[in-house]
């Protein structure tokens, strides 16, 4: 049975007052109807595994992040914003990966991670019903549902709802509000940062918050009668987990972060530093989401320098610092980039790119490295994964965009099933026949 809206407003509101964060369980007018309630007795996820999603808001140009310099059509399509072929001594040239693909030069902090197998790119990723709409495509990539996303919850939340965790804080978004990818019945929070969770003067201690939650229950007899059995157990468990998580976070906030200097002094760097602190604190964090916006480069995109290059630099610096900060803990972590859609293969008349189709995803972590090592042992060394469709006019989707050859849900499904260990992947990402990608082990 679902917990009623009115009751959750009361209970979650009390927790929100204490937390100073956004509780996922509170539904607001106009928000999507959540999916299935959390399943009691669901399988326990693999111990200590974490998935970090970085959403590149705006539609990042994958053709200039991971450059197909070996495709001659690339330079025909991009006269002013192309990235030069790898050339020794040329700091503005692509960084060679495999003789065909190269990294944008501002992604240089990631080159050693690609060389070691810790990082890999999946190219020509997408799906067959792309609308090229920011609103619709962000919804699709965040819900994992193609078509009717209006009443769909986030695929990360469905993972939480169909599995059992191992700690008090399973899911967090570092930001002002909870993203669609974490909307749903399962518990998740959005917060600006751990250090913001300092108990304000006059606020109640955890014991008082617990009493407030109990009072909310006792003052709503109609809801109480409706919440017998499993639903009441869920609420009780959720409340305890919330309060346990708050206690853990407040203790963590008191500790000095000795590795904060590793990170660039920008938005993504600060967010990833917070995620790393939570992972190192062993509070049971399984999924984390952070945003990096500004990728809608319709004009003045630039090539090796400019607005796109600056964003690439922020992404690379944050990822590199994150890997160095976590060190051996990266063995149990996967970071993956998502974005709205790819961009047109050809530059437009204002030296930018418009909304497109297929794109690349960057993945980094120990499970990626193990998959790379397994491929290398079979003579299949890989730094870029996926069938390349080509950029010649007759190879493009509608003669304008990179064609997709890998469905993004295959990548997400592998992360859920193989990395996080959730056997209910068809409930997390329904209506899709999965094909193996081999990105993680």
N, C-alpha and C positions, 0 to 999 in steps of 0.2 A: 504493500500500500504506500502511496506517496504521502509525504509529510505535507500538511496544508500550508498554503502561502502565508496565511495570517500567523500561524504558529511559528513558522521559520522566521518571519519578520521580527517577531518578539525575541525569540531565542538568539538568532544571529545578530540582531541589533545590539543586544547586551554584550556579546563578544566583540563586536566592532568598536564599541565605545572603549573597551579595554585595549584592544589591539592597536587602534589607530590605523587600520588597514581595511581593505575592501573584502568582505566575506563573500565567497562565491555563492553561498546558499540563498542569499537575498535576491529575489527576482524583482526586476523593476519593470514598470509599464513599457511595453514596446519591445522587450527583450524576447528572444526565442524561447519557446516552450522546451524545457529540458527533456532529455531522453530517459532511459531506464534508471530507476533508483539503484544505488549501490547494492551489489549482490552479496548477501550474507554467505559465508562459506566459500567465497570465490578463491581460486588458486593464489597462493602466495608468490609474489614476484621474486626474481633472482636477487639475492642479497647484495646490497651495495652498488647496484647499477644505477647510473644517472644518464638521462637524455637532456641535452641543452639545445633548445631551438632558438636560433637567431633569425628573426623575420626582417628581411630587407624590404621595408615598406616603399612602394612606389614602382616596383618592377625594375630590378637590377639588370643591366645589360651583360648577360653571361658571355656574349661573344668578345667582350673586351676584358672580362675577368679572367677567363680561361680561353686564350686566343688560338683559333685554328689557323695559325700562320702558314701551315702546310697546304691549305686550301687556297689556290690562286684566286678564286672568286672573292675571297675576303677583301683583298686589296682593290678589286674592281668596284666593290660595293661601298667601300669606306675610304674615300680619297683624303679626307682631312682629319678623321678621328681614329684612323687605324693605329695599331701598335706595331712598330717595326719588327721585322724578323730578328731572331737572336743574333746579336753581333758582339763579339768580344770588345769590351771597352766602351760600349754604348749603353749608358745608364737609362736611356729612354726606350730600349728595345725589350721585347718579350724575354722572359726567363725560361729557357728551354726545359721542357719536361720529358718529352719522348720522341723528339724529331718531327712532330706534327703539331702538338699543342705546346703553348707556353703560358706562363703566368704574366699578368699585367705587372710592369716593373715595380709598382707601388705595393704589390703583394710579396715583395722580397723577403719579409720576415717569415713567410710560410714556406719558402723554398726548401729549407732543411727538413721541414716536417714532411713535405712531399717526398724528398729523397729518402727519408727513413721509413716511409710507408705509413707514418702516423696520420697523414692527410691524403685524401684522394678527391677527385672531382667526378661527379656523374654528369655527363653532358647529354644534350638533346632530350631533356626530361620535360614532361608535360602531360597533357591528356587531350582527348579528341573533341571536347565541347567548349574549349576556351572562348570566352566572350570578349576578351580584351578590356573588360571593365574592371577598374580598381576594386570597386565595392563587391562585385560578384566573384571576382577571382580570389580576393583575400578570403572571402567567406568559404569558397570551395577548398582552398588549401588549408584553412583552419578547421573546417568541419570534416573534411575527407569525404564529403557527399557531393556528387555531381548532379546538378539540377536544382531541386528544391532544398535550398539551404536555410530557408526562412525559419523553419521549425526544428532545426538541427542543432545539437550541442557540439562542442569541440571534440576532435578525435583524441586529444590528450586527456580530456575529462572522461571520455568513454573508456580509455585505458584504466584510469583510476577506479571507475565504477564497476569494472568487470574483473578486478583483481584485488588482492589484499596486500597492503604495504608492511613495512618493517620498522616504522618510526613515526613520530608525532607530526612531521611536516613533510608530506609527500610531494606537494606541488606548489610552486611559487612563480609569480611574475614580478620582475623588478621594474616598477613603473607606477604611474599614477592610478591606473585602472586595470581591471582584469581583461585580457584579450579574449576574443571569441574562442580561440583554441582551447581555453580552459573553462569555458562556460559549461554548466551541466549540474548534475546532482551531486557529484563527488566534491569533497572539500578541497578548496585551493584558496590562496590569498594573493593579493597584490600589495606590494609595499615599496616605498621609495628606497629603503635600505635598512640594514640591521641597526645602524646607529640611530635611526629615527624612532626605534622602539624603546624609548626611555619613558618610564611611567610619569605622565604629567602630574603636577601638583594637584592634590585633591581627588585623583582617580582611585578607583577601588582596587585592592589587591586581588589576586586570582580567587581566593576563597569567597570574596564578596561577589565576584562575577558569577561563580558557580551558584551561589545562593540566588542571584538574580535570574539565572536560567531556570532554576528549580521553581522560583516564584512564577515565572512566565508560564511554566507548565501547569502549575497548580491553579492559576487564575484563568485557565482556559479549559473548563471541564468538557465542553463539546469536542474540542480537538483531542483532549486526553483520551476520551472514550474511543475516538477514531484511530488512536495511535497505539492500540494494543499489539502485542506480539513483535514481529520482526522490525516494524517501522519504529517502534519505541526504542528497541535495542540499537537501531542505527543512530537515532538522535542522541542517545546516551553515549554511545561510542564516539560520535562526532564531537560532542561537547568535551569529553575527556581528552580526545586527541588535540582539540584546539587549545585547551588550557595547558596541556603538556608542552605543546609546541611553543606557546607564548613563554612559558618558563625557560625553555631551552634557548629561545632567541634572546631573551633579556640577559641571561647569563653570558651568552656569546657577545652581546653588545658591550659588556664590561671588559672584554679582552681586547688587547691591542692587536691590530692586524699588521703583523710584521712584514708581510709581503706586498702591502699596498703600493709601495714605490715601484714595483715591477710594471704597473699598468700605466698606459698613456693617460694624460689628464684630459679626458674627453668623456662624452656620455657613455659610449659602449665600454670603455675601459672601466669606468666606475661600476657599471652594472655587472660586468663579468667578475669583477673583484668581489662583489657581494655574493654571487652564485658560488664562487670558489670557497668563500668562508663557510657557507652552508654545507657544501660537500665535505670539507675538511672537518666540520663539527660533528659529522655522523648523526644528523638528526632524522635520517631516513629519506632525504630528498631524492626523488625519482625523476621528476620532470621540472624543468625551469624554462621560462620564456623571457626573452629580451628583444626589444625592437631597435633597429637602426634605420631611420627614415631618410628621405631626401633623394631617392633613386629615380625619380620620374624626370629623366633628362631629355626633354623634348627639344631643348635648344642649348647651344654652348656647352655640349657635353665634355668636349676636350678628349685628348688621347692619353698620352703619357703624363699630362698635367691637366689641371682644371678641376671642375667640381666633381666629376666622376672619380678622378684619380685621388682626390682628397678623401672621398668615402672609402675607396679601396684601401687606402693607407690606414684609416681608422679601423676597418674590419681586420686587416692583417695584424696590426699592432695589438689589438685586443685579444685575438686568438692566440698569438704567439705568447703574450704574457700569461694568459690563462693556462696554457700547456706547461709553461715553466713553473708557474705557481703550484699547480697540482702535482707536478713531477710524477712519482710512481702511481698516484691516485688516478692519473689519466688512463690507467689500464682498465678501469671500470666505467669510463665516461665516453660518451659520443656527443660531439657537437655537430649540428647540421644547420645549414642555411636554407631558408625558404624565401620565396618572393612571389609577387603577384603573377607575373608572366615574364616571358622574354621580351626582347625588343626587336624591331624590324632589322633585317639583315643589312639593308642599305641605310645610310645616313639620309636625313631629310635636308630641306633647303636652308635650315637654320643651324646646321652642324650639330644636330642632335639625332635622336632615334625615337620612333613612336612605339605604341603598344604592339607587342608581337606575340610569339607562340612558344616554341621550345626554348629551353634555358638550361643552365647548369646549376648544380647544387654542390657545395663543398662540405665534406664530412671529415671529422678529425677525432681520433681517439684510439685507445688500445685495441678495441674490437676491429677497427679499421686496419690497424697495423697487422693484426693476426691474419686477417683476410688477405692482405697484401703479401705477407710472408708465404701463405699457402699457395697463392697464385704464382709467386716467384719459384717455389719448389717444383712447380709443374712447367716451368719455362714460360710463364705468362705474366711477366713483370708488368705492372699496370700503375699508372698515376692518374689516368683518365679512363673512366669506365663508361661503356655505352656504344652502341652502333652509330657511327657518324653518318648522317644522311647526305651531307654535301650542301654547298651554297650556290651551285650553278642554278640558273633560272628555272630549269625543269626539275630541280631537286628541292626547291623551296615549297613550303606550304602556301598555296595560292599565289605563288611566284613572288612572295614578299617576306616570308618568315622562315626561320629555322624550323624544320619539321621535327616533331617529337618521335623518338623511337623507344623510350622507356616511360611507362606510366608512373607518375609521381606516387601513386598509392602503393606500387610495388616497393618503392624505397621506404615509405612510411611503415608499411606492413612488416618489412624485414626488421626495422628498428624496434617495433613493438614486440614481435614474436621472438626474434633471435637475441636482441640485446636486452630488452626489459624482461623477457621471459613470460609474456602474457599469451597463453594458448588460445585466448578468446579473440584472436585477431579479426575474425570475420564479424564479430559484434562491434569491434572498434572501428573497422573500415568495411561497412557492409556493401553489398551489391557490386562486388569486384572479384574477378578471378585472378588470383595472385600468381605471378611468375617470379622465380628467383632472380635476384640481382647479384648476389655475392659480395655485397659491400662490407658486411660485418660478419664476424664469427664470435 
